[in-house]
Amino acid sequence: MKQVVFISGKGGTGKSTLVSSLSILVQNKMLADCDVEAPNMHILLEGEHKKKEDYFGAKEAIINSEICTKCGLCKDTCRFDAISSDIQIKPMKCEGCGACVLVCPQKAIKLEKVKTGETYVTDTKRGTFSYALLDIGAEGSGRLVTEVRNIVDKYKKDEDWLIIDGPPGIGCTVIAAITGTDAVVVVSEPTKTGKSDMERVIKLAHHFSIPAFVCINKYDLNSEMTMQIEKYCKENNIPIIGKIPFDSTIVNDLQEFKTPVESGNRVITNEIMNIWKELTQRI
């Protein structure tokens, strides 16, 4: 099963709309939303949860008050100021490093796993869909992304493709989303920040030796910036596999929980079909 991840240097480039449209057009595939901090594909995919589980992706220090002598060594050692003056753990500050456990002479501190999110597996008409939601303020988003992808492996049968809606940016969540994939498609928009973010994501993909392709969304809003993006891609041998025109009706369609494909937008649908055809031919 080949894996393709769609990413962007920033949010709002149209990446999720593109992936949701491909979820209708591409056959024999699985789907994953790896934007665990703000997943949204499930809003457009109808289906029933096959499995929902709490995810324990971090550890937190727990102090046994019956044993603790309040000597203060743990507080002096903690570099994250996660222990109060009355020797109580501040949950939102504890990084689970375990330094307090090592220095406690009474062995009154231990690390325990804490819930940091939830994972979901959903049966949809478009295929098996895996996604997750990170708890507010929780750490370990990169590990949760990896878990979303691991869940896919548990449910795969004879599918040909895994289409991943990746997170924005270049941080640990993006690295977890693209690692081991067969291709990265960078969805950019014709603005200065869009071009800059695109360049950063492409460099990240190349660092991990993953083939990168570019799709320019709303390309006709700024022809000068589109030309600059095309120039950069040509100079750096980055194939541009599609250019999607701006269409104000797409926003209205999404408000009704419809992709451009479902709304009958032939111009956008044809371009998305061509993007997939071009991508599959290249990989």
C-alpha positions as CSV (number, residue, x, y, z in Angstrom):
1,M,0.0,0.0,0.0
2,K,1.5,3.3,-1.1
3,Q,1.2,6.3,1.2
4,V,0.7,9.9,0.1
5,V,0.6,12.7,2.6
6,F,-0.8,16.2,1.8
7,I,0.8,18.9,3.8
8,S,1.2,22.7,3.9
9,G,3.5,25.2,5.6
10,K,0.4,26.9,7.1
11,G,-3.2,26.2,7.7
12,G,-6.0,27.3,5.4
13,T,-4.4,26.4,2.1
14,G,-7.2,24.1,1.1
15,K,-5.3,20.9,1.9
16,S,-8.2,19.2,3.7
17,T,-10.7,20.1,1.0
18,L,-8.4,18.5,-1.6
19,V,-8.0,15.3,0.4
20,S,-11.7,15.1,1.2
21,S,-12.4,15.4,-2.6
22,L,-9.8,12.6,-3.3
23,S,-11.5,10.4,-0.7
24,I,-14.4,10.3,-3.2
25,L,-12.5,10.0,-6.4
26,V,-9.8,7.5,-5.4
27,Q,-10.8,3.8,-5.2
28,N,-9.5,1.1,-2.9
29,K,-7.8,3.3,-0.3
30,M,-7.7,4.1,3.4
31,L,-7.7,7.6,4.9
32,A,-6.0,9.3,7.9
33,D,-6.2,12.7,9.4
34,C,-2.9,13.4,11.1
35,D,-3.7,16.9,12.2
36,V,-4.3,15.7,15.7
37,E,-4.5,19.2,17.2
38,A,-7.3,20.3,15.0
39,P,-8.7,17.4,12.9
40,N,-11.5,18.2,10.6
41,M,-11.9,15.5,7.9
42,H,-14.3,13.6,10.0
43,I,-16.8,16.5,9.6
44,L,-17.0,15.7,5.9
45,L,-16.9,11.9,6.2
46,E,-20.0,10.1,7.2
47,G,-19.6,6.8,9.0
48,E,-19.8,4.9,12.2
49,H,-17.0,4.6,14.8
50,K,-15.5,1.1,14.7
51,K,-13.3,1.8,17.7
52,K,-12.6,4.7,20.1
53,E,-9.8,4.5,22.6
54,D,-8.1,6.8,25.1
55,Y,-4.5,7.5,24.3
56,F,-1.9,7.6,27.0
57,G,1.1,9.3,25.4
58,A,2.8,11.0,28.4
59,K,3.9,10.5,32.0
60,E,3.3,12.7,35.0
61,A,4.9,12.6,38.4
62,I,2.7,11.5,41.3
63,I,3.7,12.3,44.9
64,N,2.7,9.9,47.8
65,S,1.9,12.4,50.5
66,E,2.0,9.6,53.2
67,I,5.7,9.0,52.5
68,C,6.8,12.4,51.4
69,T,8.8,14.4,54.1
70,K,8.6,17.6,52.1
71,C,12.4,17.9,52.1
72,G,12.2,20.0,48.9
73,L,14.8,18.2,46.9
74,C,12.3,17.5,44.1
75,K,11.3,21.2,43.9
76,D,14.9,22.3,43.8
77,T,15.7,19.8,41.0
78,C,12.7,20.4,38.8
79,R,13.7,22.7,36.0
80,F,10.1,23.1,34.8
81,D,8.8,24.6,38.1
82,A,6.3,21.8,38.2
83,I,6.4,21.4,42.0
84,S,4.7,23.9,44.3
85,S,6.1,25.2,47.6
86,D,3.9,22.8,49.5
87,I,5.4,20.0,47.4
88,Q,2.4,19.3,45.1
89,I,2.7,18.5,41.4
90,K,1.5,21.2,38.9
91,P,0.0,18.9,36.2
92,M,0.1,21.5,33.4
93,K,3.9,22.0,34.0
94,C,5.1,18.5,34.6
95,E,7.1,17.2,31.6
96,G,7.4,13.6,33.0
97,C,11.2,13.8,32.8
98,G,11.6,11.8,36.1
99,A,14.3,13.9,37.7
100,C,12.2,14.3,40.8
101,V,11.9,10.5,41.0
102,L,15.7,10.1,41.0
103,V,16.4,12.6,43.7
104,C,13.6,11.7,46.2
105,P,15.3,10.0,49.2
106,Q,12.0,8.6,50.4
107,K,11.0,7.1,47.0
108,A,7.8,8.9,47.4
109,I,7.5,9.9,43.7
110,K,6.6,7.8,40.7
111,L,5.7,8.4,37.1
112,E,2.3,7.4,35.9
113,K,0.9,7.4,32.4
114,V,-1.7,10.1,31.7
115,K,-4.4,10.4,29.0
116,T,-3.3,12.9,26.3
117,G,-5.9,12.3,23.6
118,E,-8.3,9.9,21.9
119,T,-8.0,7.8,18.8
120,Y,-10.8,6.9,16.4
121,V,-11.3,4.3,13.7
122,T,-14.3,4.9,11.5
123,D,-16.0,2.9,8.8
124,T,-17.1,5.2,6.0
125,K,-18.4,4.6,2.5
126,R,-15.0,6.0,1.3
127,G,-12.9,3.5,3.2
128,T,-11.5,2.9,6.7
129,F,-10.6,6.3,8.3
130,S,-8.2,6.8,11.2
131,Y,-7.9,10.1,13.2
132,A,-7.2,11.4,16.7
133,L,-7.8,14.4,18.9
134,L,-5.1,15.7,21.3
135,D,-6.4,16.8,24.7
136,I,-6.2,20.6,25.3
137,G,-2.7,21.5,26.6
138,A,-1.4,17.9,26.3
139,E,2.0,17.0,25.1
140,G,3.1,14.3,22.7
141,S,1.3,15.4,19.5
142,G,4.0,13.7,17.4
143,R,3.5,10.4,19.1
144,L,-0.2,10.6,18.7
145,V,0.3,11.2,14.9
146,T,2.4,8.0,14.8
147,E,-0.4,6.1,16.6
148,V,-2.9,7.3,14.0
149,R,-0.7,5.7,11.3
150,N,0.0,2.6,13.4
151,I,-3.8,2.1,13.7
152,V,-4.1,2.1,9.9
153,D,-1.7,-0.8,9.7
154,K,-3.9,-2.8,12.0
155,Y,-7.0,-2.5,9.8
156,K,-5.5,-2.6,6.3
157,K,-6.6,-5.4,4.0
158,D,-5.7,-5.2,0.3
159,E,-6.0,-1.4,-0.2
160,D,-3.7,0.2,-2.7
161,W,-3.5,3.6,-1.1
162,L,-3.3,5.5,2.2
163,I,-4.2,9.1,1.7
164,I,-3.1,11.3,4.7
165,D,-4.3,14.7,5.5
166,G,-1.2,16.1,7.2
167,P,-0.8,18.8,9.8
168,P,0.5,22.3,8.8
169,G,4.0,23.6,9.6
170,I,7.3,21.8,9.9
171,G,7.3,20.6,13.5
172,C,7.3,17.1,15.0
173,T,3.7,16.4,13.9
174,V,4.6,16.9,10.3
175,I,7.8,14.8,10.6
176,A,5.7,12.0,12.2
177,A,3.1,12.3,9.4
178,I,5.6,12.2,6.4
179,T,8.1,9.6,7.8
180,G,8.1,6.5,5.6
181,T,5.6,7.8,3.0
182,D,6.0,7.4,-0.7
183,A,5.3,11.0,-1.6
184,V,4.6,14.4,-0.1
185,V,2.2,16.8,-1.9
186,V,2.7,20.4,-0.7
187,V,-0.5,22.5,-1.1
188,S,0.5,26.1,-1.5
189,E,-1.2,29.4,-2.2
190,P,0.1,32.3,-4.3
191,T,1.2,34.6,-1.5
192,K,4.6,35.6,-0.2
193,T,4.0,33.6,3.1
194,G,2.6,30.8,1.1
195,K,5.7,30.5,-1.0
196,S,8.0,30.8,2.0
197,D,6.1,28.1,3.9
198,M,6.1,25.9,0.8
199,E,9.9,26.1,0.6
200,R,10.3,25.1,4.2
201,V,8.1,22.1,3.9
202,I,9.9,21.0,0.7
203,K,13.3,21.2,2.4
204,L,11.9,19.1,5.2
205,A,10.7,16.4,2.8
206,H,14.0,16.4,1.0
207,H,15.8,16.1,4.4
208,F,14.0,12.7,4.8
209,S,14.5,11.8,1.2
210,I,10.8,11.8,0.4
211,P,9.7,12.8,-3.2
212,A,7.9,16.2,-3.0
213,F,5.3,17.6,-5.4
214,V,3.5,20.9,-5.4
215,C,-0.1,21.9,-5.9
216,I,-0.9,25.6,-6.2
217,N,-4.4,26.3,-4.9
218,K,-6.3,29.5,-5.9
219,Y,-3.4,30.1,-8.4
220,D,-5.3,32.7,-10.4
221,L,-5.6,35.1,-7.4
222,N,-2.0,36.3,-7.8
223,S,-0.4,35.5,-11.1
224,E,2.9,37.2,-10.1
225,M,3.3,35.0,-7.0
226,T,2.2,31.9,-9.0
227,M,5.0,32.6,-11.4
228,Q,7.5,33.0,-8.6
229,I,6.4,29.6,-7.2
230,E,6.7,28.0,-10.6
231,K,10.2,29.5,-11.0
232,Y,11.3,28.2,-7.6
233,C,9.9,24.7,-8.4
234,K,11.6,24.6,-11.8
235,E,15.0,25.7,-10.4
236,N,14.8,23.0,-7.7
237,N,13.3,20.2,-9.9
238,I,10.0,20.1,-7.9
239,P,7.2,18.9,-10.1
240,I,4.0,21.0,-10.0
241,I,1.2,18.5,-10.4
242,G,-1.7,20.8,-10.3
243,K,-3.1,24.3,-10.3
244,I,-6.6,24.8,-8.8
245,P,-8.4,28.0,-9.7
246,F,-10.2,30.1,-7.1
247,D,-13.9,29.5,-6.7
248,S,-15.9,31.4,-4.1
249,T,-18.7,28.8,-4.2
250,I,-16.4,26.2,-2.5
251,V,-16.8,28.0,0.9
252,N,-20.6,27.8,0.6
253,D,-20.4,24.1,-0.3
254,L,-18.2,23.3,2.7
255,Q,-20.7,25.1,4.9
256,E,-23.2,22.5,3.7
257,F,-20.6,19.8,4.4
258,K,-20.1,19.1,0.7
259,T,-16.8,18.8,-1.2
260,P,-16.5,20.3,-4.7
261,V,-17.0,16.8,-6.0
262,E,-20.3,16.4,-4.2
263,S,-21.5,19.8,-5.2
264,G,-21.0,19.0,-8.9
265,N,-18.2,21.5,-9.5
266,R,-16.9,20.0,-12.7
267,V,-14.0,22.5,-13.2
268,I,-12.5,21.8,-9.7
269,T,-13.3,18.1,-9.8
270,N,-11.5,17.7,-13.2
271,E,-8.4,19.5,-11.9
272,I,-8.3,17.3,-8.8
273,M,-8.7,14.2,-10.9
274,N,-5.8,15.4,-13.1
275,I,-3.7,16.0,-9.9
276,W,-4.2,12.4,-8.8
277,K,-3.5,11.1,-12.2
278,E,-0.3,13.1,-12.5
279,L,0.8,12.1,-9.0
280,T,0.2,8.3,-9.5
281,Q,2.1,8.3,-12.8
282,R,5.1,9.9,-11.1
283,I,5.3,7.6,-8.2
